[in-house]
Amino acid sequence: MITLSQIREQKADLIERYQKRMADLDVEKLLDQVLELDEQRKSTQQKMDDELAEANQIAKQIGQLFKEGKQEEAGKMKSRAAELKQSSGSLKESLQKIEDQQREILFHLPNVPQARVPKGKDDSDNEITEEFGTKHSFSFEPKPHWELADEYDLIDFELGVKISGAGFPVYKGKGAKLQRALINFFLDEAEKAGYAEVIPPHLVNEASGIGTGQLPDKDAQMYHVGEDGLYLIPTAEVPVTNIYRDVILKEDQFPIKNCAYSPCFRREAGSYGKDVRGLNRLHQFDKVEIVRIEKPENSDAALEEMKSHVQGLLNKLGLQSRILLLCGGDLGFAAAVTYDFEVYSAAQERWLEVSSVSNFESFQANRLKLRYKNEDGKSTLAHTLNGSALALPRILAALLENYQQEDHIAIPDVLKPYLNFDKIEK
């Protein structure tokens, strides 16, 4: 959530940068509304404070008048006190409505894109910043992963439909072992990079969803356990970042680096067609997430470090990959800047997104009330960052497709220590 001080001090700059992601919206009007409501809030608060102060003074005077036997004067004072009580009650209700209106606008305003974020409407306007990795070539017609999964008995999509529905695959045998090997490899690499592992809850309350910006923005994409008011997590970012909700950190605690493996649950409403076949888009999938809490002046350097970490994972897996800087129109609600990573599928002849690495700056921290004491003892909003390191479904799909041979599927060298086999045979 952007702050009132940002709006007051940087309004023109905010409007210009918001145009990168919301060109069709009158942002200036919304920001003016927020400022106008803030003036109403301050005016109402001042009036209420004045009346409460007067009521307190009258209460003292009434007691003194009764002591002096001046019942008639005391009675008049009591009438005035009653008026003030009723008036201050109405002002309190008005103040609450004003604050609710202001919060509603701010909660629905996305983060402000960084100056370097390209202007654009959708993923076609994203900028490719780098291509790297091993290009796989074949002397035969490569098969898509869903055919390989069936041929080698690795994943049963139909059984998942029977048990739960489309988008809930069942991993079997060496398919399950390969999935587990990837999870352990990603966690071990995160630990080497200084990330402390946590195992978070897989359901969160509404406050946690609001804190990281999934609510109210992505309410329709989250699975809701209505009776308990809980949500299945769309990513481990939500519970891990919320570890630091309502926390005031000390400077010597930075940088905070956590990683977590978790299943992720997304409704993916409206998804259909060839682009969602097999593992390309699921309702339940596994992911290893890295999360960082940083001082504002260090967050951009931390983002580059996280980008390098993800790039290193893809290089070790030997996958042809590329990095994109997302345009304003393709940015997530809470992100100020995002790098996406994609791997190439020779069998599908297209790029598959496997990771997003984002700097949220103070946007989440403001919603979370996550602060630290700076050198002057002043309470300051921290910056939050997170990244997929990595999401498994499309990585697994890319490994099956790119490492397939005519009579088996090879295993990348880095995964062999995690497995009791070095290739998958029929």
C-alpha positions as CSV (number, residue, x, y, z in Angstrom):
1,M,0.0,0.0,0.0
2,I,1.4,3.4,-1.0
3,T,1.8,5.9,1.9
4,L,0.1,9.2,2.4
5,S,3.6,10.9,2.6
6,Q,4.3,9.4,-0.9
7,I,1.1,11.0,-2.3
8,R,1.7,14.3,-0.6
9,E,5.4,14.6,-1.6
10,Q,5.6,12.8,-4.9
11,K,2.2,13.1,-6.4
12,A,3.3,14.2,-9.9
13,D,5.9,11.5,-10.1
14,L,3.4,8.9,-8.9
15,I,0.9,9.9,-11.6
16,E,3.6,9.6,-14.3
17,R,4.8,6.2,-13.1
18,Y,1.2,4.9,-12.6
19,Q,0.6,5.6,-16.3
20,K,2.9,2.6,-17.1
21,R,0.4,0.2,-15.6
22,M,-2.9,2.0,-15.5
23,A,-3.0,4.3,-18.6
24,D,-6.8,4.1,-18.8
25,L,-7.4,5.1,-15.2
26,D,-7.7,8.7,-13.8
27,V,-5.0,8.2,-11.1
28,E,-4.8,11.9,-10.3
29,K,-8.5,11.9,-9.3
30,L,-8.0,8.9,-7.0
31,L,-4.9,10.5,-5.3
32,D,-6.8,13.8,-4.9
33,Q,-9.6,11.8,-3.3
34,V,-7.2,10.2,-0.8
35,L,-5.7,13.7,0.1
36,E,-9.2,15.2,0.4
37,L,-10.3,12.4,2.7
38,D,-7.2,12.9,4.7
39,E,-8.0,16.6,5.2
40,Q,-11.5,15.6,6.3
41,R,-10.0,13.0,8.6
42,K,-7.7,15.5,10.3
43,S,-10.5,18.1,10.6
44,T,-12.9,15.6,12.1
45,Q,-10.2,14.3,14.5
46,Q,-9.4,17.8,15.6
47,K,-13.0,18.6,16.3
48,M,-13.6,15.4,18.2
49,D,-10.4,16.0,20.2
50,D,-11.6,19.5,21.1
51,E,-15.0,18.3,22.2
52,L,-13.5,15.5,24.3
53,A,-11.2,18.0,25.9
54,E,-14.1,20.3,26.7
55,A,-16.1,17.3,28.1
56,N,-13.2,16.4,30.4
57,Q,-13.0,20.0,31.6
58,I,-16.7,20.1,32.2
59,A,-16.6,16.9,34.2
60,K,-14.0,18.5,36.6
61,Q,-16.2,21.7,36.8
62,I,-19.3,19.7,37.6
63,G,-17.7,17.9,40.5
64,Q,-16.5,21.3,41.9
65,L,-19.9,22.9,41.5
66,F,-21.6,20.1,43.4
67,K,-19.0,20.5,46.2
68,E,-19.9,24.2,46.3
69,G,-23.6,23.4,46.4
70,K,-24.3,25.0,43.0
71,Q,-26.7,22.3,41.8
72,E,-28.4,24.5,39.2
73,E,-25.1,25.4,37.5
74,A,-24.0,21.8,37.7
75,G,-27.2,20.7,36.0
76,K,-26.6,23.1,33.1
77,M,-23.1,21.8,32.8
78,K,-24.4,18.2,32.7
79,S,-26.7,19.1,29.8
80,R,-23.7,20.4,27.9
81,A,-21.7,17.3,28.7
82,A,-24.5,15.1,27.3
83,E,-24.5,17.2,24.1
84,L,-20.8,16.8,23.8
85,K,-21.0,13.1,24.4
86,Q,-23.6,12.7,21.6
87,S,-21.7,15.0,19.2
88,S,-18.3,13.2,19.8
89,G,-20.0,9.9,19.2
90,S,-21.3,11.1,15.9
91,L,-17.8,12.5,15.0
92,K,-16.3,9.1,15.9
93,E,-18.6,7.4,13.5
94,S,-17.9,9.9,10.8
95,L,-14.1,9.5,11.4
96,Q,-14.4,5.8,11.0
97,K,-16.3,6.1,7.7
98,I,-13.7,8.6,6.3
99,E,-10.9,6.2,7.3
100,D,-12.7,3.3,5.8
101,Q,-13.2,5.2,2.5
102,Q,-9.5,6.2,2.4
103,R,-8.3,2.7,3.2
104,E,-10.6,1.2,0.5
105,I,-9.0,3.4,-2.2
106,L,-5.5,2.7,-0.9
107,F,-6.1,-1.0,-0.7
108,H,-7.2,-1.2,-4.3
109,L,-4.3,0.9,-5.7
110,P,-1.5,-1.3,-6.9
111,N,2.2,-0.5,-6.2
112,V,3.9,2.2,-8.1
113,P,6.2,0.9,-10.9
114,Q,9.9,1.8,-10.7
115,A,11.2,4.3,-13.2
116,R,13.0,1.6,-15.1
117,V,9.8,-0.5,-15.7
118,P,8.8,-0.3,-19.4
119,K,5.4,1.1,-20.2
120,G,3.1,-1.5,-21.7
121,K,-0.3,-3.2,-21.5
122,D,0.5,-6.9,-21.4
123,D,3.3,-9.5,-21.7
124,S,3.9,-8.6,-25.4
125,D,5.5,-5.4,-24.1
126,N,7.9,-7.1,-21.7
127,E,11.6,-6.6,-22.4
128,I,14.0,-9.5,-22.9
129,T,17.1,-8.6,-21.0
130,E,19.2,-11.7,-21.3
131,E,19.2,-15.2,-22.9
132,F,21.4,-18.0,-21.5
133,G,21.7,-21.7,-21.0
134,T,21.9,-24.9,-23.1
135,K,20.0,-25.2,-26.3
136,H,18.8,-28.8,-26.8
137,S,18.6,-30.3,-30.3
138,F,17.1,-33.5,-31.4
139,S,17.6,-36.0,-34.2
140,F,14.0,-37.1,-33.8
141,E,10.6,-35.4,-33.3
142,P,10.5,-34.5,-29.5
143,K,7.4,-35.3,-27.6
144,P,5.6,-32.9,-25.2
145,H,5.8,-33.7,-21.5
146,W,2.2,-35.0,-21.2
147,E,3.0,-37.8,-23.7
148,L,6.3,-38.6,-22.0
149,A,4.6,-38.7,-18.6
150,D,2.2,-41.3,-19.9
151,E,4.7,-43.2,-21.9
152,Y,7.1,-43.5,-18.9
153,D,4.4,-43.8,-16.3
154,L,5.5,-40.7,-14.4
155,I,2.4,-38.5,-14.0
156,D,-1.3,-39.5,-14.1
157,F,-3.4,-36.6,-15.1
158,E,-6.7,-38.6,-15.5
159,L,-6.3,-40.0,-12.0
160,G,-6.0,-36.5,-10.6
161,V,-9.2,-35.6,-12.4
162,K,-10.9,-38.6,-10.7
163,I,-9.7,-37.6,-7.3
164,S,-10.0,-33.8,-7.4
165,G,-10.5,-32.4,-10.9
166,A,-8.5,-31.0,-13.7
167,G,-5.2,-29.3,-12.6
168,F,-4.4,-31.8,-9.8
169,P,-2.0,-34.3,-11.2
170,V,-0.8,-37.5,-9.5
171,Y,3.0,-38.0,-9.6
172,K,4.0,-41.6,-9.7
173,G,7.2,-43.7,-9.2
174,K,10.2,-42.0,-10.8
175,G,8.0,-38.9,-11.5
176,A,7.4,-38.5,-7.8
177,K,11.1,-39.1,-7.0
178,L,12.2,-36.5,-9.6
179,Q,9.8,-34.0,-8.1
180,R,11.2,-34.6,-4.6
181,A,14.8,-34.4,-6.0
182,L,14.1,-31.0,-7.4
183,I,12.6,-29.7,-4.2
184,N,15.6,-30.9,-2.2
185,F,18.0,-29.5,-4.8
186,F,16.4,-26.0,-4.7
187,L,16.3,-26.0,-0.9
188,D,20.0,-27.0,-0.6
189,E,21.0,-24.3,-3.1
190,A,19.0,-21.7,-1.2
191,E,20.7,-22.8,2.1
192,K,24.1,-22.4,0.4
193,A,23.1,-18.8,-0.6
194,G,22.3,-18.0,3.0
195,Y,18.5,-18.5,3.1
196,A,17.2,-19.9,6.4
197,E,14.5,-22.6,5.8
198,V,11.1,-22.4,7.4
199,I,8.1,-24.7,7.0
200,P,5.1,-22.3,7.1
201,P,1.4,-23.1,7.5
202,H,-0.4,-23.8,4.2
203,L,-3.6,-21.9,5.2
204,V,-3.6,-18.3,6.2
205,N,-6.1,-15.8,7.7
206,E,-7.5,-12.8,5.9
207,A,-5.0,-10.4,7.6
208,S,-2.1,-12.3,6.1
209,G,-3.6,-12.2,2.6
210,I,-4.1,-8.4,3.0
211,G,-0.6,-8.0,4.3
212,T,1.1,-9.2,1.2
213,G,-1.5,-7.8,-1.3
214,Q,-3.2,-11.0,-2.4
215,L,-6.4,-9.6,-0.8
216,P,-8.5,-8.0,-1.9
217,D,-6.8,-8.0,-5.4
218,K,-6.7,-11.8,-6.0
219,D,-9.7,-13.0,-3.9
220,A,-11.2,-14.8,-6.9
221,Q,-8.0,-16.7,-7.5
222,M,-7.7,-18.1,-4.0
223,Y,-9.3,-21.1,-2.4
224,H,-11.4,-20.0,0.6
225,V,-12.3,-22.2,3.5
226,G,-15.4,-20.2,4.3
227,E,-16.4,-21.8,7.6
228,D,-13.0,-21.0,9.2
229,G,-12.2,-17.8,7.3
230,L,-8.9,-19.2,6.0
231,Y,-7.3,-19.3,2.6
232,L,-5.1,-21.9,1.0
233,I,-1.8,-20.2,0.1
234,P,-1.1,-19.3,-3.5
235,T,2.6,-19.2,-2.7
236,A,4.8,-19.5,0.4
237,E,5.5,-15.8,0.1
238,V,2.3,-15.1,2.0
239,P,2.9,-17.0,5.3
240,V,6.7,-16.4,5.2
241,T,6.5,-12.6,4.7
242,N,3.7,-12.5,7.4
243,I,6.2,-13.8,9.9
244,Y,7.3,-10.2,10.1
245,R,3.8,-8.6,10.3
246,D,3.5,-6.0,13.1
247,V,7.3,-6.4,13.8
248,I,9.8,-3.7,14.5
249,L,13.3,-4.9,13.4
250,K,16.7,-3.8,14.6
251,E,19.3,-2.7,12.0
252,D,21.6,-5.5,12.9
253,Q,19.0,-8.1,11.8
254,F,19.3,-7.2,8.1
255,P,19.4,-8.8,5.7
256,I,16.7,-11.3,6.6
257,K,16.7,-14.2,4.1
258,N,14.2,-17.1,4.3
259,C,13.3,-19.9,2.0
260,A,10.4,-22.4,2.1
261,Y,9.0,-25.3,0.2
262,S,5.2,-25.5,0.0
263,P,2.4,-26.7,-2.1
264,C,0.6,-23.8,-3.8
265,F,-3.1,-23.5,-4.6
266,R,-4.6,-21.3,-7.3
267,R,-8.1,-21.4,-8.8
268,E,-6.8,-20.0,-12.1
269,A,-10.3,-19.1,-13.1
270,G,-10.9,-18.8,-16.8
271,S,-7.8,-20.8,-17.8
272,Y,-8.3,-23.1,-20.8
273,G,-6.8,-24.2,-24.1
274,K,-3.5,-25.7,-25.2
275,D,-1.4,-23.4,-23.0
276,V,-2.8,-25.1,-19.9
277,R,-2.3,-28.7,-21.0
278,G,-0.4,-31.1,-18.8
279,L,1.8,-29.3,-16.3
280,N,1.6,-25.9,-17.9
281,R,-1.0,-24.6,-15.5
282,L,-2.3,-26.3,-12.4
283,H,-4.5,-25.7,-9.4
284,Q,-2.0,-27.3,-7.1
285,F,1.7,-27.3,-7.6
286,D,5.0,-27.3,-5.6
287,K,7.4,-24.4,-5.3
288,V,10.4,-23.3,-3.3
289,E,10.2,-19.6,-2.5
290,I,12.9,-17.2,-1.4
291,V,11.9,-14.1,0.7
292,R,14.0,-11.2,1.8
293,I,13.5,-8.3,4.2
294,E,15.9,-5.4,3.4
295,K,16.7,-1.8,4.3
296,P,15.4,0.4,1.5
297,E,18.8,1.4,0.2
298,N,19.8,-2.2,-0.2
299,S,16.7,-3.7,-1.8
300,D,17.6,-3.2,-5.5
301,A,21.0,-4.8,-5.0
302,A,19.2,-7.7,-3.2
303,L,16.9,-8.1,-6.2
304,E,19.9,-8.5,-8.5
305,E,21.4,-11.0,-6.1
306,M,18.1,-13.0,-6.2
307,K,18.0,-12.8,-10.0
308,S,21.5,-14.3,-10.1
309,H,20.5,-17.1,-7.7
310,V,17.6,-18.1,-10.0
311,Q,19.8,-17.8,-13.1
312,G,22.3,-20.1,-11.4
313,L,19.7,-22.8,-10.7
314,L,18.6,-22.8,-14.4
315,N,22.2,-23.0,-15.6
316,K,22.9,-25.9,-13.3
317,L,19.8,-27.7,-14.7
318,G,21.1,-27.1,-18.2
319,L,18.0,-25.4,-19.5
320,Q,17.8,-22.8,-22.3
321,S,16.4,-19.8,-20.5
322,R,15.8,-16.1,-20.8
323,I,15.0,-13.2,-18.4
324,L,12.3,-10.6,-19.0
325,L,11.8,-7.2,-17.3
326,L,8.0,-6.9,-17.0
327,C,6.2,-3.9,-18.3
328,G,3.8,-1.9,-16.2
329,G,0.7,-3.7,-17.5
330,D,2.1,-7.1,-16.7
331,L,3.3,-6.3,-13.2
332,G,1.8,-8.1,-10.2
333,F,-0.4,-5.9,-8.0
334,A,2.1,-5.5,-5.2
335,A,5.3,-5.4,-7.3
336,A,7.4,-2.3,-8.0
337,V,9.6,-4.2,-10.4
338,T,9.7,-7.9,-11.6
339,Y,12.0,-10.1,-13.5
340,D,10.4,-13.2,-15.1
341,F,12.4,-16.3,-16.0
342,E,11.3,-18.5,-18.9
343,V,12.7,-21.8,-20.2
344,Y,12.3,-23.0,-23.7
345,S,10.4,-26.1,-24.6
346,A,11.6,-27.6,-27.9
347,A,8.7,-30.0,-27.9
348,Q,6.0,-27.3,-27.4
349,E,8.1,-24.8,-29.3
350,R,7.4,-22.0,-26.8
351,W,8.7,-20.4,-23.7
352,L,7.4,-21.4,-20.3
353,E,7.5,-19.1,-17.3
354,V,9.2,-20.7,-14.3
355,S,10.0,-17.9,-11.9
356,S,9.2,-14.3,-11.0
357,V,11.6,-12.3,-8.8
358,S,10.1,-9.0,-7.4
359,N,10.9,-6.0,-5.3
360,F,7.8,-4.7,-3.5
361,E,9.7,-1.9,-1.9
362,S,7.6,-0.6,1.1
363,F,4.2,-1.6,-0.4
364,Q,3.8,-4.8,1.5
365,A,5.6,-3.5,4.6
366,N,3.1,-0.6,4.9
367,R,0.2,-3.1,4.9
368,L,2.1,-5.4,7.2
369,K,3.3,-2.6,9.6
370,L,6.8,-4.0,9.1
371,R,9.3,-1.4,10.3
372,Y,12.8,-1.0,11.7
373,K,14.6,1.5,13.8
374,N,17.2,3.5,11.8
375,E,20.4,5.1,13.2
376,D,18.4,8.1,14.4
377,G,15.9,5.9,16.2
378,K,13.2,6.7,13.7
379,S,10.7,4.0,12.8
380,T,11.1,3.3,9.0
381,L,9.3,1.0,6.6
382,A,11.4,-2.0,5.5
383,H,11.4,-3.3,1.9
384,T,10.2,-6.8,1.0
385,L,11.3,-9.0,-1.9
386,N,10.4,-12.6,-3.0
387,G,11.2,-15.0,-5.8
388,S,10.3,-18.5,-7.1
389,A,13.5,-20.6,-6.8
390,L,11.9,-22.4,-8.4
391,A,8.3,-23.4,-9.3
392,L,8.3,-27.1,-10.2
393,P,5.6,-27.9,-12.8
394,R,7.1,-26.2,-15.8
395,I,10.7,-27.0,-14.7
396,L,9.7,-30.7,-14.6
397,A,8.0,-30.3,-18.0
398,A,11.1,-28.7,-19.5
399,L,13.4,-31.3,-18.0
400,L,11.3,-34.2,-19.5
401,E,11.0,-32.5,-22.9
402,N,14.6,-31.2,-23.2
403,Y,16.4,-34.3,-21.7
404,Q,14.4,-36.9,-23.7
405,Q,16.2,-39.4,-25.8
406,E,14.8,-41.9,-28.3
407,D,14.6,-44.7,-25.7
408,H,15.0,-42.9,-22.3
409,I,15.0,-39.6,-20.4
410,A,18.3,-38.4,-19.1
411,I,18.8,-36.9,-15.7
412,P,20.8,-33.6,-15.2
413,D,24.0,-34.2,-13.3
414,V,23.1,-31.9,-10.4
415,L,20.0,-34.1,-9.6
416,K,21.8,-37.5,-9.7
417,P,23.0,-37.3,-6.1
418,Y,19.3,-36.9,-5.0
419,L,18.1,-40.0,-7.0
420,N,18.9,-43.7,-7.0
421,F,18.8,-43.8,-10.8
422,D,20.6,-41.7,-13.6
423,K,18.0,-42.1,-16.3
424,I,14.3,-42.9,-16.7
425,E,13.5,-45.9,-18.9
426,K,10.2,-47.2,-20.1
